[in-house]
Amino acid sequence: MSMFCFQCEEATKGTGCTTKGICGKTESVAVLHDLLVHVLKGLAVVAEEAERQGRADDTVGPFISQALFATITNSNFDAARIEALIQSALAKRDALKVAIGYSSDQDAVTWHGPVSTYAAKGAEVGVLSQPDEDLRSLRELLIYGVKGMAAYTDHAAILGLEKPEIYAFMIKALAATTRELNLDAMTALVMECGEKGVTAMALLDQANTAAYGHPEITQVKLGVGQNPGILISGHDLKDLEDLLEQTAGTGVDVYTHSEMLPAHAYPAFKRYPHFVGNYGNAWWQQDKEFAAFNGPILMTTNCITPVKSAYRDRIYTTGMTGWPGIQHIPDRPEGGAKDFSALIEQAKRCDPPTELEQGELTTGFAHAQVMALADQVVDAVKTGAIKRFVVMGGCDGRHKERSYFTEVAQALPQDAVILTAGCAKYRYNKLELGEIGGIPRLLDAGQCNDSYSLAYIALKLKEVFGLDDINELPISYDIAWYEQKAIIVLLALLHLGVKHIRLGPTLPAFLSPNVAKVLIEQFDIKPIGDVQQDVAAMMAAA
């Protein structure tokens, strides 16, 4: 086979996609992704040597971060743009080799080839090029963790915050995968990835809140108005800021979709009266929802699905997202803004959105808001009004098995509170779950990009209750995963010492039996199971 991909939860038959990705990724794009990762490894090897010589190139880390972001599931399907990234990676690698006088016979450092050879080379250096199942498993777990870290890091960099140690680890991790390290060394790198993942998530939290303020409890409307609209999806808040500025006073409303819902909770965005509400649900329902919206759609990051003819002429991509033949909005100039005038002019010619539903959703329970309620929360725990917090963050997806998370939310007793972040919330955020003494039983901390809030809340509660071990808290973890950002969140939780995590709908296909066994034995990671049995176990702290 020339394609093999098992980086997401929808890997075919729980093993891997071999002809076409369930995500819609073609064989040719899949091998281009593999080749891009391969040449990034070569760039990392040279960058590591440059650092040893005291001649580091500070542009390498940010470039690696962006390029890896393009390979995340449901991010970039545009072969031409992936090829351009490969060419840029080769150019950076070779220029740095010359600058430091570096020579090597490593394939990732020396490979060059015309575009016509990309497919063959991509297949040659893909996942299965490592024959040892356990080393392959750890190597891919590390790479996928770094991909997730890259997404957080790139978002923070766009807002002006960077940490050299994060880029240094990305370079170290990618370079390490070119060497024949033993299982212990690879395991140590995977755990270090979790540590750096916490740093990256904290950095993005700092970037978001410095730019837009701390999220506040906010009611978000689900209905539609009478004006034409633009729908923004993905995760990028800077793109939203640019879009809101440019649509002000134009008669065009702006709606969020999927992971952009929590943007309504940031104080900086509340000053725009034309920022009217949320439209639709999780990413995988976008084909029907985008068709019904009628106006232009802006995909700022993953997750984009195969584009349908019903909205093909009014969907735009930007950043590291791409789909072949779709209009792409270029990056903003230094110190400037992206140009969304094409979307705005098109929106003025479109009908208003077709209403899908009415009502409101509540968001804004990021760490600052929850800690503002700390006394109330602690009292509720001490009096027994709250018996358990259940973290149900993560990703949504197409599998019918994900109804498990809806059923868990419904089955949890009335003295349990759900903490969530990510699009997994769409499985239960429209249920009438009620509240406990004024505290909603569903606390939405935001995007998957805001998962740091869940860790921060747990660590602060550990301090408040004077506990020595985070696992002594009345908190259980029932996590839905789909792609690589969920992997870095998982590794970050493991670094923080969190145990007894339930993960589903399935355990990752890239975990070999031996690697899965280690995670199960050391951290008590377990697959989701029967709803009633899982709820009973979580309430019993098991």
C-alpha positions in Angstrom: 0.0 0.0 0.0 1.2 3.6 -0.7 -1.1 5.1 2.0 -1.4 4.2 5.7 -2.8 6.7 8.2 -4.0 5.9 11.7 -3.6 9.3 13.4 -7.3 9.9 14.2 -10.1 8.1 16.0 -11.8 7.2 12.7 -9.0 5.0 11.4 -10.7 2.4 9.2 -11.7 -0.7 11.1 -9.8 0.6 14.1 -6.5 -0.2 12.3 -5.8 2.5 9.6 -6.9 4.0 6.3 -5.2 2.4 3.3 -6.9 3.8 0.2 -8.7 7.0 1.3 -9.0 8.6 4.7 -12.4 8.6 6.4 -11.7 12.3 6.7 -11.7 12.6 2.9 -7.9 12.7 2.6 -6.8 11.2 -0.7 -3.9 8.8 -1.1 -1.8 11.5 -2.8 -2.4 14.1 -0.1 -1.7 11.5 2.6 1.7 10.6 1.2 2.5 14.4 0.8 1.7 14.8 4.5 4.1 11.9 5.2 6.8 13.5 3.1 6.3 16.9 4.7 6.8 15.3 8.2 9.9 13.5 6.9 11.6 16.6 5.6 10.6 18.5 8.8 12.5 15.8 10.6 15.6 16.5 8.4 15.2 20.2 9.1 15.0 19.4 12.8 18.2 17.4 12.7 20.1 20.3 11.1 18.5 22.8 13.4 19.6 20.8 16.4 23.2 20.8 15.2 23.0 24.6 14.6 21.8 25.0 18.2 24.8 23.0 19.4 27.1 25.3 17.4 25.4 28.4 18.9 24.1 29.4 15.5 20.4 28.6 15.8 18.0 29.9 13.2 15.0 31.4 15.1 12.7 31.0 12.1 12.9 27.2 12.1 10.7 26.6 15.2 7.7 28.7 14.0 7.9 27.2 10.5 7.9 23.7 11.9 4.9 24.6 14.1 2.9 25.9 11.1 3.8 23.1 8.8 2.9 20.4 11.3 -0.4 22.2 11.9 -1.2 21.7 8.2 -0.9 17.9 8.7 -3.5 17.7 11.5 -6.6 15.7 10.7 -9.2 17.7 8.7 -6.8 20.7 8.3 -5.2 20.9 4.9 -6.3 18.7 1.9 -4.7 21.0 -0.8 -1.8 19.2 -2.4 -0.4 22.3 -4.0 -0.1 24.0 -0.6 1.5 20.9 1.0 4.0 20.7 -1.8 4.8 24.4 -1.2 5.5 23.6 2.4 7.8 20.7 1.4 9.7 23.0 -0.9 10.0 25.6 1.9 11.2 23.0 4.4 13.9 21.7 2.0 15.0 25.3 1.3 15.3 26.1 5.0 17.1 22.8 5.7 19.6 23.3 2.9 20.3 27.0 3.6 21.0 26.1 7.3 23.3 23.2 6.3 25.4 25.6 4.2 25.4 28.2 6.9 26.8 25.9 9.6 28.8 23.7 7.3 26.8 20.5 8.2 27.0 17.3 6.3 25.2 14.0 7.0 24.2 10.8 5.2 20.8 10.7 6.9 18.0 10.4 4.4 15.9 13.1 6.0 18.8 15.5 5.8 20.0 14.7 2.3 16.8 13.8 0.3 15.9 16.0 -2.6 13.6 15.2 -5.5 11.3 16.8 -8.1 7.6 17.0 -7.5 7.1 13.9 -9.7 8.9 11.8 -7.0 6.9 13.0 -4.0 4.3 10.3 -4.0 6.9 7.4 -4.1 9.1 9.0 -1.5 6.1 9.8 0.8 5.0 6.2 0.8 8.6 5.1 1.5 9.0 7.3 4.6 5.5 6.9 6.0 4.3 5.4 9.2 5.1 1.8 8.3 8.7 2.6 7.5 9.5 1.7 11.2 9.1 -2.1 11.3 9.2 -2.5 15.1 5.6 -2.2 16.2 6.3 -0.8 19.7 8.9 1.8 18.5 6.5 2.8 15.7 3.7 3.2 18.3 5.8 5.4 20.5 7.3 7.4 17.6 3.9 8.2 16.2 2.5 9.0 19.7 5.3 11.5 20.1 4.8 13.0 16.6 1.0 13.3 17.1 1.6 14.9 20.5 3.9 17.4 18.8 1.4 18.1 16.1 -1.2 18.9 18.7 1.3 21.1 20.5 2.1 22.8 17.2 -1.5 23.9 16.8 -1.6 25.5 20.3 1.8 27.1 19.7 0.9 28.6 16.3 -2.3 30.1 17.7 -0.3 31.8 20.5 2.3 33.0 18.1 -0.3 34.7 15.9 -1.3 36.7 19.0 2.3 37.6 19.6 3.4 35.1 22.4 6.1 32.5 21.9 8.4 30.4 24.1 11.7 29.2 22.6 11.6 26.1 24.8 8.5 24.9 23.0 10.1 25.2 19.6 13.3 23.6 21.0 11.3 20.6 22.1 9.5 20.2 18.8 13.0 20.2 17.1 14.3 17.7 19.6 11.4 15.4 19.3 11.3 15.3 15.5 15.1 14.8 15.3 14.8 12.0 17.8 12.4 10.1 15.6 15.2 9.7 13.0 17.4 7.8 15.4 17.1 4.2 16.7 16.3 5.0 20.3 15.2 2.3 22.6 11.7 2.0 24.2 12.8 3.7 27.4 14.2 6.7 25.7 11.2 7.1 23.4 8.8 6.7 26.4 10.8 9.5 28.2 10.3 11.8 25.2 6.6 11.1 25.1 6.3 12.0 28.8 8.4 15.2 28.1 6.0 16.0 25.3 3.2 16.0 27.9 5.2 18.4 30.1 5.8 20.8 27.2 2.2 20.4 26.2 1.1 22.0 29.5 3.5 24.9 28.8 2.0 25.3 25.3 -1.6 25.2 26.5 -0.8 27.8 29.3 0.9 30.0 26.7 -2.2 30.0 24.5 -4.4 30.7 27.4 -2.2 33.7 28.3 -2.3 34.9 24.7 -6.0 34.7 24.4 -6.8 36.3 27.7 -4.2 39.1 27.2 -5.7 39.9 23.8 -9.4 39.5 24.5 -9.9 39.4 28.3 -10.9 36.5 30.5 -14.1 34.7 29.4 -17.3 35.6 31.2 -20.5 33.6 31.7 -22.4 34.3 28.6 -25.7 33.4 27.0 -25.3 32.7 23.3 -28.3 32.9 20.9 -29.0 30.0 18.6 -31.5 31.7 16.3 -30.9 33.9 13.3 -31.6 37.5 12.4 -32.8 39.1 9.2 -29.5 40.3 7.9 -27.1 38.4 5.6 -24.4 36.7 7.6 -20.9 35.2 7.5 -20.2 32.0 9.4 -16.8 31.5 11.0 -15.6 28.0 12.0 -12.4 26.5 13.2 -10.5 28.0 16.2 -8.6 31.2 15.4 -9.7 34.2 17.5 -7.4 36.7 15.6 -9.3 35.8 12.4 -12.5 36.5 14.2 -11.2 39.8 15.4 -10.3 40.9 11.9 -13.6 39.7 10.5 -15.6 41.6 13.2 -13.7 44.8 12.6 -14.2 44.6 8.8 -17.9 43.8 9.0 -18.8 46.5 11.5 -21.4 48.9 9.9 -21.8 46.8 6.7 -25.1 45.3 7.6 -23.6 41.8 7.6 -23.9 39.7 10.8 -21.3 37.3 12.0 -22.1 33.8 13.5 -19.9 31.2 15.1 -19.9 27.6 14.2 -18.6 24.6 16.2 -15.4 25.4 18.1 -15.9 29.1 17.7 -18.9 29.2 20.0 -16.9 30.1 23.1 -15.6 33.3 21.4 -18.8 34.9 22.5 -17.6 34.8 26.1 -14.6 37.1 25.6 -15.2 40.7 26.7 -13.4 42.1 23.7 -15.9 40.6 21.2 -19.0 41.7 23.1 -18.7 45.3 21.8 -19.7 44.2 18.3 -23.5 44.3 18.0 -23.4 42.3 14.8 -21.8 39.3 16.5 -25.1 37.7 16.9 -24.9 34.1 17.9 -23.9 30.5 17.1 -25.2 28.5 14.1 -25.1 24.7 14.0 -23.2 22.0 15.9 -20.0 20.1 15.8 -17.7 20.1 12.8 -18.9 16.8 11.3 -22.4 18.2 10.6 -21.0 21.1 8.5 -22.1 19.8 5.1 -25.9 20.3 5.9 -25.4 23.3 8.1 -23.1 25.2 5.7 -25.7 24.5 2.9 -28.5 26.0 5.1 -26.5 29.0 6.1 -26.8 30.7 2.7 -23.9 33.1 3.2 -20.1 32.8 3.1 -18.2 30.5 5.4 -14.7 31.1 6.7 -12.7 28.0 7.8 -9.9 29.4 10.0 -8.4 26.0 11.0 -9.4 22.4 11.3 -11.9 20.8 11.1 -12.9 21.1 7.4 -14.7 18.2 5.8 -15.1 17.4 2.0 -16.6 20.5 0.5 -20.1 20.0 -1.1 -21.4 21.7 -4.2 -24.2 23.3 -2.3 -21.7 25.8 -0.7 -18.5 25.4 -2.7 -18.7 28.8 -4.2 -19.0 30.5 -0.8 -16.6 28.8 1.4 -13.1 30.3 2.1 -10.1 28.9 3.9 -7.3 30.7 5.7 -4.3 30.0 7.8 -3.0 26.4 7.6 -6.4 25.1 6.4 -7.0 24.2 2.7 -9.2 22.4 0.3 -8.4 22.1 -3.4 -10.0 24.7 -5.6 -11.4 26.7 -2.7 -10.6 30.4 -2.3 -7.8 31.0 0.2 -7.4 34.2 2.2 -3.7 35.0 2.4 -1.9 35.6 5.7 -2.0 39.1 7.2 0.9 41.4 6.4 3.2 42.3 9.3 1.3 44.5 11.7 -1.8 44.4 9.5 -5.1 42.4 9.1 -6.3 39.7 6.8 -8.4 41.0 3.9 -12.0 39.6 4.2 -13.5 42.0 1.7 -14.4 39.2 -0.7 -16.5 37.5 1.9 -18.2 40.7 2.9 -19.2 41.7 -0.6 -20.5 38.2 -1.3 -22.4 38.1 1.9 -24.3 41.3 0.9 -25.7 39.4 -2.1 -26.8 36.4 0.0 -30.0 35.6 1.7 -30.1 35.6 5.6 -29.3 32.2 7.2 -32.0 29.5 7.3 -32.9 29.1 11.0 -32.0 25.7 12.4 -33.1 26.1 16.0 -33.9 28.6 18.7 -32.8 29.0 22.3 -29.5 29.8 24.0 -26.4 28.1 25.2 -24.2 29.1 28.2 -20.5 29.3 27.9 -17.6 31.2 29.5 -16.7 28.9 32.4 -12.9 29.1 31.9 -10.6 29.0 34.9 -10.9 32.6 35.9 -14.7 32.5 36.0 -14.8 29.1 37.8 -12.2 30.3 40.4 -14.3 33.4 41.0 -17.0 31.0 42.1 -14.4 29.0 44.1 -16.0 29.6 47.5 -19.4 28.6 46.2 -18.0 25.5 44.6 -16.0 24.5 47.7 -19.0 24.9 49.9 -21.1 22.8 47.6 -18.5 20.0 47.7 -18.0 20.2 51.5 -21.8 20.1 52.1 -22.2 17.2 49.7 -24.3 19.1 47.3 -21.7 18.3 44.7 -20.4 14.8 44.9 -18.4 14.6 41.7 -17.0 16.6 38.8 -16.8 14.7 35.6 -14.5 16.1 32.9 -16.1 15.3 29.5 -13.9 17.4 27.3 -12.5 16.5 23.9 -13.7 16.1 20.4 -16.9 15.1 18.7 -17.1 12.8 15.6 -19.4 10.9 13.3 -19.4 7.5 15.0 -22.8 6.5 16.4 -20.9 5.2 19.5 -20.4 8.8 20.5 -24.0 8.8 21.8 -22.4 7.2 24.8 -21.4 10.7 26.0 -24.9 12.0 25.7 -26.2 9.0 27.7 -23.5 9.5 30.3 -24.6 13.2 30.7 -28.2 12.1 31.1 -27.3 9.2 33.5 -25.1 11.2 35.9 -26.9 11.8 39.2 -28.1 15.3 40.1 -25.1 15.9 42.4 -22.6 15.6 39.6 -21.2 18.5 37.6 -19.8 18.2 34.0 -16.7 20.2 33.1 -16.2 20.4 29.3 -14.0 22.0 26.6 -14.0 21.1 23.0 -16.6 20.2 20.5 -17.5 17.0 22.4 -19.9 19.3 24.3 -22.3 19.3 21.4 -23.3 15.8 22.5 -24.9 17.2 25.6 -24.8 21.0 25.8 -28.4 21.3 24.7 -29.8 19.0 27.4 -31.7 20.4 30.4 -29.2 19.4 33.1 -30.2 22.0 35.7 -28.0 23.4 38.4 -26.8 22.9 42.0 -27.2 25.9 44.2 -26.9 28.3 41.3 -24.0 26.4 39.8 -24.9 25.0 36.4 -24.4 21.2 36.1 -22.6 21.8 32.8 -19.6 24.2 32.9 -18.3 24.9 29.4 -14.7 26.1 29.6 -14.4 26.7 25.8 -12.7 25.3 22.8 -10.4 22.3 22.8 -7.8 25.1 22.7 -9.0 26.0 26.2 -8.3 22.6 27.7 -5.7 24.3 29.9 -8.6 25.6 32.0 -9.7 22.1 32.9 -6.2 21.3 34.2 -5.8 24.7 35.9 -9.2 24.2 37.7 -8.1 20.8 38.9 -4.8 22.0 40.2 -6.3 25.0 42.0 -9.0 22.8 43.6 -6.2 20.5 44.8 -4.6 23.5 46.5 -7.9 24.7 48.0 -8.6 21.3 49.5 -5.0 20.9 50.7 -4.5 17.6 48.9 -1.2 15.9 48.0 -2.4 14.0 45.0 -4.6 15.4 42.1 -6.3 12.0 42.0 -7.7 12.6 45.5 -10.0 15.2 44.1 -13.6 14.3 43.4 -13.0 14.5 39.7 -13.3 11.7 37.1 -12.2 12.0 33.4 -14.4 10.6 30.6 -12.7 12.0 27.5 -13.8 11.9 23.8 -10.9 12.1 21.4 -10.7 12.5 17.6 -7.5 14.1 16.5 -4.0 15.2 17.5 -4.9 18.1 19.7 -6.7 15.7 21.9 -3.5 13.6 22.1 -1.4 16.5 23.5 -4.2 17.1 26.0 -4.1 13.5 27.1 -0.3 13.5 27.4 -0.5 16.8 29.4 -2.9 15.2 31.8 -0.6 12.2 32.2 2.3 14.5 32.9 0.2 16.2 35.7 -0.3 12.7 37.2 -3.9 12.3 36.4 -5.0 8.6 36.4 -8.1 6.6 35.7 -8.9 8.4 32.5 -11.7 6.8 30.4 -11.0 7.3 26.7 -13.3 6.7 23.7 -15.1 5.8 21.6 -12.0 3.6 21.0 -8.4 3.6 22.1 -6.0 5.0 19.5 -5.2 2.7 16.7 -1.5 3.8 16.8 -1.1 2.3 20.3 0.5 -1.2 20.0 -0.7 -3.8 22.5 2.5 -3.4 24.5 2.4 0.4 24.6 -1.3 0.3 25.5 -0.5 -2.1 28.3 2.1 0.3 29.7 -0.4 3.2 29.7 -3.1 1.0 31.3 -0.8 -0.3 34.0 0.9 3.0 34.8 -2.0 5.4 34.5 -5.1 3.1 34.5 -6.2 4.5 31.1 -9.3 2.5 30.1 -11.7 2.4 27.2 -15.2 3.6 27.7 -17.7 0.9 28.4 -21.3 0.4 29.5 -22.9 3.7 30.4 -24.5 2.7 33.7 -21.4 0.8 34.8 -19.1 3.7 33.9 -21.3 6.3 35.7 -21.4 4.1 38.8 -17.6 3.6 38.7 -16.9 7.3 38.2 -19.2 8.3 41.1 -17.4 5.7 43.2 -14.0 7.2 42.2 -13.0 4.1 40.3 
